Amino acid sequence: MYMERINKTLLPGKLKLWCFQFGILPRLLWPFTVYEIPITKVEKLERLIPRCLSSVGLYGHGKLELPVTGLVEEFKCTKTRLVMTLTESEDAIIRTAPPRVVAGRKWTPSEAVRSAKSALYLRDVVGQVQHGRAGSGLIPRTPLWHKATSAQKRQLVVEEIRRQEEGERYAKAVSMAKQGKWTNWEGLEKKKLSWRDIWQMDGARLSFIIRATYDLLPSPQNLKEWYGEDPACSLCKVPASLRHILLGCTTSLTQGRYTWRHNQVLRELASILEQRRITINNLPQTLAGQAIKSISSVAEKSSNWLWIKRKDPIWAVRAHQGNRGYGMEGDVPGTLGPPLSLLETLWALNQRNVDEAGCPPDDPNDIPYPL
């Protein structure tokens, strides 16, 4: 009933999602705790939320994590918390003969609690394991099971149930041919969106990020699967998948379509820097050296380095734009393909090229400035 009312409103999609997460879901926790609801009924309710996106993409913690939890996960955590409250009760009568918590025949809360306790016992045997590249002792320590209090044990069991649910989602994602392709991505940094990020993000951009991660954009190859349309690329006549459109079309790469926007921004930067260069070259030699640091502050946030020669104040600017260079003394040979950074403007004195590898200059008279 609540979901139908929210869905009929003219609210944007992300606001409807917020209403579900903080309006509807907390209202369902108490009925989940008190009533004997089968888990199949909860799974049926969860299928009504995502229309084209699977629960793996909406609730999973894969390469793209959204600040949303699923109905099934909250149902299992609620029943697990109830079992732990009864079995770890301070009342001896309730603790020795706790009431039976029923959640249907498909999933049993008591069995899930027993499995979670076994995993926590095993964790105590293994000990604290270091994860990631952080140094020893930098990861917060979790309380051991045999030393935890009743409240800490209840929290540990609930966290273990969430971890097992995430493992089931990952196993489901591996078996999915399209929305599970992210399981084969290596070296990709995980993206975690918070509610602050969602509010500051345009709805179309948020939709593009989610659909691009799980290959749900209307690419020609997807349109062929959905409606039987021609999957060929309009430029190179190759089947146009999402990967082909974003970075694999050889025709777009040759024509500079991938670098066009970057080149427009770089052309404006090069124009401003060229005006500044002319102004400094027209200054007396004693004042030219004082203006060097003011030029380097134009791009002080970049990780590149500007090597400046002390002896001669004559400047030359070179900017890498796609497959050609922009400069006073001629073009700088470049390479095709998308650039690695937005700011690739190269400064040098006496037409001396900057070492792109970031190596120190051979001349000791050269001093580095951050660019």
C-alpha positions as CSV (number, residue, x, y, z in Angstrom):
1,M,0.0,0.0,0.0
2,Y,2.7,2.5,0.9
3,M,4.8,1.5,-2.1
4,E,1.8,2.0,-4.5
5,R,1.1,5.5,-3.0
6,I,4.8,6.5,-3.4
7,N,5.0,5.2,-6.9
8,K,1.9,7.2,-8.0
9,T,3.5,10.5,-6.9
10,L,5.5,12.8,-9.2
11,L,8.6,12.6,-7.0
12,P,11.9,11.9,-8.7
13,G,13.2,8.3,-8.6
14,K,16.0,9.0,-6.0
15,L,13.5,10.6,-3.7
16,K,11.2,7.6,-4.0
17,L,14.2,5.4,-3.1
18,W,14.9,7.5,-0.1
19,C,11.2,7.1,1.0
20,F,11.5,3.4,0.7
21,Q,14.8,3.2,2.6
22,F,13.9,5.5,5.5
23,G,10.1,5.5,5.4
24,I,8.7,2.1,4.5
25,L,11.5,-0.2,5.5
26,P,11.6,0.9,9.2
27,R,7.9,0.4,9.4
28,L,8.2,-3.2,8.3
29,L,10.8,-4.3,10.8
30,W,8.4,-4.6,13.7
31,P,5.9,-6.8,11.7
32,F,8.8,-8.9,10.6
33,T,9.8,-9.4,14.2
34,V,6.3,-10.2,15.6
35,Y,4.5,-12.1,12.9
36,E,5.3,-15.4,11.4
37,I,5.8,-14.3,7.8
38,P,7.3,-16.9,5.4
39,I,10.4,-15.7,3.6
40,T,8.9,-16.5,0.2
41,K,6.3,-13.7,0.8
42,V,9.1,-11.3,1.5
43,E,11.0,-12.4,-1.6
44,K,7.8,-11.7,-3.6
45,L,7.6,-8.2,-2.2
46,E,11.2,-7.5,-3.0
47,R,10.7,-8.4,-6.7
48,L,8.2,-5.6,-7.0
49,I,10.9,-2.9,-6.3
50,P,13.5,-3.3,-9.2
51,R,11.8,-3.6,-12.6
52,C,14.9,-4.1,-14.8
53,L,17.7,-4.2,-12.3
54,S,18.4,-7.3,-10.3
55,S,18.7,-7.4,-6.6
56,V,22.4,-8.0,-7.0
57,G,22.9,-4.6,-8.6
58,L,20.5,-2.8,-6.3
59,Y,21.5,-4.2,-2.9
60,G,24.9,-5.8,-3.6
61,H,28.3,-4.5,-2.6
62,G,30.2,-5.1,-5.8
63,K,32.0,-2.6,-7.9
64,L,29.2,-0.1,-7.4
65,E,27.6,0.0,-4.0
66,L,24.4,1.9,-3.3
67,P,23.2,2.9,0.1
68,V,20.2,0.6,0.0
69,T,19.4,-2.6,1.8
70,G,17.0,-5.3,0.7
71,L,13.8,-6.6,2.2
72,V,15.1,-10.1,2.4
73,E,18.3,-9.1,4.1
74,E,16.5,-7.0,6.7
75,F,14.0,-9.8,7.3
76,K,16.8,-12.3,7.9
77,C,18.6,-9.9,10.2
78,T,15.4,-9.2,12.1
79,K,14.6,-12.9,12.7
80,T,18.2,-13.6,13.6
81,R,18.2,-10.7,16.1
82,L,15.0,-12.1,17.7
83,V,16.6,-15.6,18.0
84,M,19.7,-14.2,19.7
85,T,17.6,-12.1,22.0
86,L,15.7,-15.1,23.2
87,T,18.6,-17.5,23.4
88,E,20.9,-15.0,25.1
89,S,18.2,-13.7,27.5
90,E,19.0,-12.9,31.1
91,D,15.9,-14.9,32.1
92,A,17.0,-18.5,32.7
93,I,13.6,-19.9,31.8
94,I,13.5,-18.1,28.4
95,R,17.1,-18.9,27.8
96,T,16.7,-22.7,28.4
97,A,13.4,-23.0,26.5
98,P,13.2,-20.2,24.0
99,P,10.1,-19.9,21.7
100,R,10.5,-21.3,18.2
101,V,10.9,-18.6,15.6
102,V,9.2,-19.6,12.3
103,A,10.0,-18.1,8.9
104,G,8.7,-20.7,6.5
105,R,10.2,-23.9,5.3
106,K,12.8,-22.4,2.9
107,W,14.9,-20.7,5.5
108,T,15.1,-21.4,9.3
109,P,16.4,-18.7,11.6
110,S,17.8,-21.1,14.2
111,E,19.8,-22.9,11.5
112,A,21.1,-19.6,10.3
113,V,22.2,-18.6,13.8
114,R,23.9,-21.9,14.3
115,S,25.8,-21.5,11.0
116,A,26.8,-17.9,11.9
117,K,28.0,-19.0,15.4
118,S,30.2,-21.7,13.7
119,A,31.7,-19.1,11.4
120,L,32.5,-16.9,14.4
121,Y,34.0,-19.8,16.3
122,L,36.3,-20.4,13.3
123,R,37.2,-16.8,13.2
124,D,38.4,-17.0,16.8
125,V,40.6,-20.0,15.9
126,V,42.1,-18.2,12.9
127,G,42.6,-14.9,14.7
128,Q,42.6,-11.3,13.4
129,V,43.5,-11.3,9.7
130,Q,44.9,-8.3,8.0
131,H,43.1,-7.1,4.9
132,G,44.2,-4.7,2.2
133,R,47.4,-2.7,2.1
134,A,47.0,-1.0,5.5
135,G,49.7,-1.6,8.1
136,S,49.4,-3.9,11.0
137,G,47.0,-2.6,13.6
138,L,45.4,0.0,11.4
139,I,42.2,-2.1,10.8
140,P,39.7,-1.8,13.7
141,R,39.6,-5.0,15.7
142,T,36.4,-6.9,16.1
143,P,35.6,-8.4,19.5
144,L,36.2,-12.1,19.8
145,W,33.3,-14.4,20.2
146,H,34.3,-16.0,23.4
147,K,35.0,-12.6,25.0
148,A,32.0,-10.7,23.7
149,T,29.0,-9.6,25.7
150,S,25.4,-10.6,24.9
151,A,24.9,-7.4,22.9
152,Q,28.2,-7.8,21.1
153,K,27.3,-11.4,20.2
154,R,24.0,-10.4,18.9
155,Q,25.7,-7.7,16.7
156,L,28.3,-10.2,15.5
157,V,25.7,-12.7,14.4
158,V,23.7,-10.1,12.5
159,E,26.9,-8.9,10.7
160,E,27.7,-12.5,9.8
161,I,24.2,-13.0,8.4
162,R,24.7,-9.9,6.3
163,R,28.1,-11.3,5.1
164,Q,26.5,-14.6,4.1
165,E,23.7,-12.8,2.3
166,E,26.3,-10.8,0.3
167,G,28.1,-14.1,-0.5
168,E,24.9,-15.5,-1.9
169,R,24.4,-12.3,-4.0
170,Y,27.9,-12.6,-5.4
171,A,27.4,-16.3,-6.3
172,K,24.2,-15.2,-8.1
173,A,26.1,-12.5,-9.9
174,V,28.7,-14.9,-11.2
175,S,26.0,-17.0,-12.9
176,M,24.5,-13.9,-14.6
177,A,25.8,-13.3,-18.2
178,K,25.1,-9.6,-18.5
179,Q,24.6,-8.0,-15.1
180,G,27.4,-10.1,-13.6
181,K,30.2,-9.1,-16.0
182,W,31.7,-6.9,-13.3
183,T,32.8,-10.0,-11.4
184,N,35.5,-10.4,-14.1
185,W,36.8,-6.8,-13.9
186,E,40.3,-6.7,-12.4
187,G,42.1,-3.6,-11.1
188,L,39.0,-1.5,-10.9
189,E,38.5,0.6,-7.9
190,K,35.3,0.1,-6.0
191,K,32.7,2.9,-6.1
192,K,30.6,3.5,-3.1
193,L,27.8,6.1,-3.4
194,S,26.5,7.8,-0.3
195,W,23.2,9.6,0.0
196,R,25.1,12.9,-0.2
197,D,26.5,11.8,-3.5
198,I,23.1,10.8,-4.8
199,W,21.5,14.1,-3.8
200,Q,24.3,16.1,-5.5
201,M,24.1,14.0,-8.6
202,D,21.7,14.6,-11.5
203,G,19.1,11.8,-12.0
204,A,20.2,11.1,-15.6
205,R,23.9,10.8,-14.5
206,L,23.0,8.4,-11.7
207,S,20.9,6.3,-14.0
208,F,23.8,6.2,-16.5
209,I,26.3,5.1,-13.9
210,I,24.1,2.2,-12.6
211,R,23.0,1.1,-16.1
212,A,26.6,1.3,-17.5
213,T,27.9,-0.8,-14.6
214,Y,25.5,-3.6,-15.3
215,D,25.3,-3.2,-19.1
216,L,21.7,-2.1,-19.3
217,L,22.1,0.9,-21.5
218,P,20.3,0.8,-24.9
219,S,23.4,0.0,-27.0
220,P,22.9,-1.5,-30.4
221,Q,23.8,-5.0,-29.2
222,N,21.3,-4.8,-26.3
223,L,18.6,-3.4,-28.7
224,K,19.2,-6.5,-30.8
225,E,18.5,-8.8,-27.8
226,W,15.5,-6.7,-26.7
227,Y,13.8,-5.7,-30.0
228,G,15.8,-7.5,-32.8
229,E,17.4,-4.3,-34.2
230,D,20.6,-4.1,-36.2
231,P,23.6,-4.3,-33.8
232,A,26.2,-2.8,-36.2
233,C,28.1,0.3,-35.3
234,S,27.2,3.3,-37.5
235,L,30.9,4.1,-38.0
236,C,32.8,0.9,-38.4
237,K,30.0,-1.7,-38.9
238,V,31.2,-3.8,-35.9
239,P,28.7,-5.1,-33.4
240,A,28.4,-2.2,-31.0
241,S,28.5,-3.2,-27.4
242,L,28.8,-0.8,-24.5
243,R,32.6,-1.4,-24.4
244,H,32.9,-0.8,-28.1
245,I,31.0,2.5,-27.9
246,L,32.9,3.9,-24.9
247,L,36.5,3.0,-25.9
248,G,36.7,0.4,-28.6
249,C,35.6,2.0,-31.9
250,T,38.7,2.4,-34.1
251,T,37.0,5.0,-36.3
252,S,36.1,7.2,-33.4
253,L,39.6,6.9,-32.1
254,T,41.1,7.9,-35.5
255,Q,38.8,10.8,-36.0
256,G,39.5,12.2,-32.5
257,R,35.9,11.8,-31.2
258,Y,37.1,10.5,-27.8
259,T,39.5,13.4,-27.3
260,W,37.4,16.2,-28.7
261,R,36.0,17.5,-25.4
262,H,39.5,17.2,-23.8
263,N,41.0,19.2,-26.7
264,Q,38.4,22.0,-26.4
265,V,39.3,22.5,-22.7
266,L,43.0,22.2,-23.4
267,R,42.8,24.8,-26.2
268,E,41.4,27.3,-23.8
269,L,44.1,26.5,-21.2
270,A,46.8,26.8,-23.9
271,S,45.4,30.2,-25.0
272,I,45.5,31.6,-21.5
273,L,49.0,30.2,-20.9
274,E,50.2,31.6,-24.2
275,Q,49.1,35.1,-23.2
276,R,50.8,34.8,-19.9
277,R,54.0,33.6,-21.7
278,I,54.0,36.6,-24.0
279,T,53.5,38.9,-21.0
280,I,56.5,37.4,-19.1
281,N,58.8,37.4,-22.1
282,N,58.2,41.1,-22.5
283,L,59.3,41.8,-18.9
284,P,62.8,42.8,-18.0
285,Q,65.1,39.9,-17.3
286,T,65.3,40.7,-13.5
287,L,61.5,40.6,-13.2
288,A,61.0,37.5,-15.3
289,G,62.4,35.1,-12.7
290,Q,60.0,36.5,-10.1
291,A,57.0,35.7,-12.3
292,I,57.9,32.0,-12.6
293,K,56.2,30.9,-9.5
294,S,53.0,32.8,-10.3
295,I,52.8,30.8,-13.6
296,S,53.3,27.5,-11.8
297,S,50.4,28.3,-9.5
298,V,48.0,28.2,-12.5
299,A,48.1,24.4,-12.3
300,E,49.4,23.8,-8.8
301,K,47.0,20.9,-8.1
302,S,48.4,18.7,-10.9
303,S,50.8,15.9,-10.2
304,N,53.1,16.8,-13.1
305,W,56.4,18.7,-12.6
306,L,57.6,21.9,-14.3
307,W,61.3,22.1,-14.8
308,I,62.5,25.7,-15.0
309,K,66.0,26.8,-16.1
310,R,67.5,29.6,-14.0
311,K,69.7,31.2,-16.6
312,D,67.3,32.2,-19.4
313,P,63.9,33.8,-18.9
314,I,62.6,33.0,-22.4
315,W,59.6,30.8,-22.2
316,A,57.9,28.4,-24.6
317,V,54.6,26.6,-24.1
318,R,53.6,23.3,-25.6
319,A,50.3,21.6,-25.1
320,H,49.5,18.1,-26.1
321,Q,46.2,17.9,-28.0
322,G,45.1,14.6,-29.3
323,N,47.5,13.6,-32.1
324,R,49.2,17.0,-32.5
325,G,50.9,19.6,-30.3
326,Y,50.1,23.2,-29.8
327,G,53.1,25.5,-29.3
328,M,55.0,28.5,-30.6
329,E,57.8,26.6,-32.2
330,G,55.8,23.8,-33.9
331,D,53.9,20.6,-33.2
332,V,54.8,18.0,-30.7
333,P,54.2,14.4,-31.9
334,G,51.6,12.7,-29.8
335,T,49.6,9.5,-29.8
336,L,46.0,8.7,-30.6
337,G,43.6,7.7,-27.9
338,P,42.0,9.2,-24.8
339,P,44.5,11.1,-22.7
340,L,45.4,10.0,-19.2
341,S,44.9,13.4,-17.6
342,L,43.1,16.7,-18.4
343,L,46.1,18.9,-17.9
344,E,49.0,17.8,-20.2
345,T,50.4,21.3,-20.9
346,L,54.2,21.1,-21.1
347,W,56.3,24.1,-20.2
348,A,60.0,24.4,-21.2
349,L,62.7,26.9,-21.7
350,N,64.7,27.3,-24.9
351,Q,62.4,24.7,-26.6
352,R,63.6,22.1,-24.0
353,N,60.9,19.4,-23.7
354,V,59.7,18.3,-20.2
355,D,60.5,14.8,-19.3
356,E,57.1,13.1,-19.4
357,A,58.3,10.2,-17.2
358,G,58.8,12.6,-14.3
359,C,62.6,12.1,-14.2
360,P,64.8,14.8,-12.6
361,P,66.6,17.0,-15.1
362,D,70.2,16.3,-16.1
363,D,71.3,19.9,-15.7
364,P,71.7,20.9,-12.0
365,N,70.8,24.4,-12.9
366,D,67.2,23.3,-13.5
367,I,64.9,23.6,-10.4
368,P,61.6,21.8,-10.1
369,Y,58.2,23.5,-9.5
370,P,55.0,21.6,-9.0
371,L,52.7,21.9,-12.0
